[in-house]
Amino acid sequence: MPARPEGQATMVSLALLTEASDAAIVAEGVSRIFGPLRAIDRLSVVIPRGVIYGLLGPSGSGKTTFLRMVVGALRPSEGRLLIFGTPMPDRKIAARIGYMPQSPALYPDLTLRENLAFFGAVYRVPRQQLEHRIDELATDLDLLAWLDHPLYRFSTGMLQRASLAIALLHEPDLLVLDEPTIGLDPLLRRVLWQRFRTLASAGTTLLISTHSMDEAERCDLLGFLRNGRLLASDTPAALRAATGQESLEDAFLVLAGQPILPVEPAR
């Protein structure tokens, strides 16, 4: 991959250099421009199928913009974005994607069952299959007792799980999750990550945005995003090794050209 402007480093793992036909996501010089702002700046990456790929970066780094391009909600201003070998946006490919936005897009006055039934119809899940799928997901996500309660009674964690259930309704091949565990307690975060790992083991590709270093460590592959630019993409262990750092946080700072401040000892 050619060097980035302004001396920014870029690393690409051999694992990412797979044939495009075997990849879930291929981005080639993708940019998204809003007036004078390059929210995504010439991003190139190949994400294999059946992995958990984490996109790590601070707020405003472009994570949500890239995810919205992947699901077809935004068109690239420049470059080419392929999902399962097809340029996006594409309706048939979009039907194979499950999307969980950072703020759950749910109907609070409807029950969970009614929300799931509505989105199941949008996804064109057959009625008999949908009824089984609703019960299955509600059981898996510990929401069965709340199926017939309106969502305005749900806690933040329950709403997150409800949003995940909707994204999983049609058994997507690609699951795109924007900060899926933000605001959740550690136990619930662990439960959701166990679910993510089960999905990946079954062949689903997961693209997850996060600013949590702990969650970044759980990903198979990780991309560092800053100011719309992909600084590096590799396994968490390889990113630490390549930068000579023990933590992902320090590895990110090295790649971003930021100083690593010494940690004051506890008193």
N, C-alpha and C positions, 0 to 999 in steps of 0.2 A: 504494500500500500504506500502511495507517495507520502512524503513528509508533509505535516501540517504547517500552515503559515504560523508565523510568530514563534517558531521554535518549539511548538507543542509536540510532545512525544505521542506515538501511536503504536500499540502492539496488537498483533493478531495471532491468536492461537492456531496451531495446526488443525485442532479440532474444528475450527470455524471455516477452514478452507475446504469444505466439502463441496461436492457437485451441487450446483444450484437446484437441479431437479430433485435432489434428495433433501432439500432444506425446507423448513417451514417458512422462514422469512429471509429474503434477500433484499438488502438496501444498497443501492449503488449511487453514491454521490447525492443523496437525498437532502433537499433543503426545503424549509417552509418559511416564507417571508410574509411578514405583516407590516406593510409600509416600510419604514426604515429599519425594522427589527428582523434579524435572522433568528427566529426561534429555534430552528434546526439548521445547522450549517454543514453541508456536504458530508453527511453521515453515511458511512459504508459499513455494513456488517452482514454476516451470514449466520443464521441461527438454525442449527440442526433440529430435526423432529425429535420429540420425546424427551426434551430437556427442560429444566427450569432455568430460564435466562433472566437475571436480575438487571435492572437499569437503575444504577445508583447515582444520585446527584442531589444537590441542595434545591430548595424551592426556587423556581424560575430558571432551572437549567434546561428545560425543554422536554422533560419526561412525558408529561401529559400530552403535549403536542405530537410527539412521535407516536405514542400509543393511539391517539385519535387518527393518525394517518394509517396505522396498521389496520384498524378496524373499518376504515373507509369513510370516516366522518369528515376528514380533511384530505384534499388532494395535495401531493407534493408540488411545490413551486418549481423545483428543479430535480433532476435525477429520476431514478426508476425504483419503484418499490414492488416487489413480487411476494405474494403470499401463496404458497403451494404452487409456485411456478406461474402464477397469473398476476398481471399488473392490477394494482388497486387504484381506485375503488372498483369492485365487481360484486354484483348482487349474489351470484351463486357462491362465491368464496365467502362473502359476508355471512351467509347462512351456516358456514362451518366454523364461525368464530363466536365465542362467548365473551362478553365484555362486562366487567364490573367497574363502573366509574368510581372516583374517589367519594363523591356524594351520591348515595343511593338514589336512583331514579325510580321511586316507588310511589304508590297511591296510598297515602296514610289512612284514608277513610274506608278503604277496602280491607277485607281480611287477607291473611297470608294466602289462603287457598284461592281467593278471588284474584289476587295479584298473579299468582303462579298460573292460574287458568288463562288469564288475559294474555300474559306473555307467551304461554304455550301456544295459544292461537296465533299470535304474531309470528312465532317460529314455525307454525304449521305442523306441530306435533300431533299425530293422530289421537283422537279423543280417548280411546281405550288405553293407549300407551301413556298418554298424559296423566291420567288418573293414577296409574301405577307409579309413574315417575315422581309425581307430587308426594306421594306417601313415602317413596324411597328416599328422596332428598330430605324431606322433613325429618325422617328417622335418622339419617346419616348426620345431619347438622343439628340434631337435638332440638328440633322445633315442632315435633309432632303434636305436643300438647297445646301449641299456639296456632295451629292451622286455621282455626275459625275465630281468631281474635283480630280486630283491626290493628293495623300497623302503628297507629299513633300511641298504642300502649306498649310498644316494643322499646327495649333499651338500645343503646348504641350498638352493643355487641350483637344483639338479636337482629337489628336492621342490617348489619354487615353480613351476617349469615343468610338472611333472606335475600339480599342482593346477590350473594354467591350462588344460592339455589337457582335464582332466575338465570344467571349466566350459564349454569350447568344443565338447564332443562332439556335442551336439544342435543345433549352429548356432543359438544363441539370438539373439533380436532385441535383447535387453538384457543387457549383461554388467556385473555388479556386483563390483567388486574392492576388497577391504579391505586397504589397505597392501600391495599386491602385490609391491613391490620391497624391502621392509624386509630388511636384512641382506645384500643382494646387492652385488656389486662394481660399479663404474661401467660397465664394459663390458657386463655382463649386463643392467643396468638400461636401457642404451641399446637393446640388442637387443629387450627386451620392449616398450619404448615404440614402437619401429618397428612391432612387431606390433600394438600398440593402434591406431596411426595407420592401418595397413592395414585393420583391422576397421572403424574409423569411416568410412573412405573407401568401404567396401563397403556402408554403411548401418546398421551395428550401432551402437546407442547404448551408450556406456560411462559408468558412474558409478564414480568412483575416489576412495577416501579416501586422504589423504596428510598428512604434516606436513612434507614436503620442499618448500621454496620453489622449488628447481630444477625439480622435477616439476610443481609448480603452474603454472609458466610454459608448460609443454607443453600445457596444457588449452585447449580452445576457450572454455569458460566455467568460472567458478570461484565457489564459494561459501565465504565465511568463516564458520566456526562456532565459537562460544565459549559455554560454559555452556549448551549446548542451544539457543542462539539463532542464527539466521542474521543476521549483521551486514550482509552485502552479497552481491550476486550479479551478476556481469557478466564481461566479458572481462578477462584480466589487465591489458591496456593501459589499459582504461577505469577499472579500480579504482585503478591508480597515478595516472592523470590526475585522477580525482575527488578524491583525497586530497592531491594535490600532492606525491606522493612518488616517488622514483626506484626503489624496491624494493618488492616485495610484502610483505616483512617489515615495513617501516615503514608501508605502507598498512594492514596488519592492526593494528598497534599504534595507529594513529590511530583506526580504527574501533572498536577495543576500549577506547578512552579511556585508553591507557597511554602513559607518557612515552617519547620516543625518546632513548635515551642516546647521547651522542657517541662515535664510534669512536676509540679511542686510536691515534695513528700508530705504525707499526711502528718498533722501535728497531734 
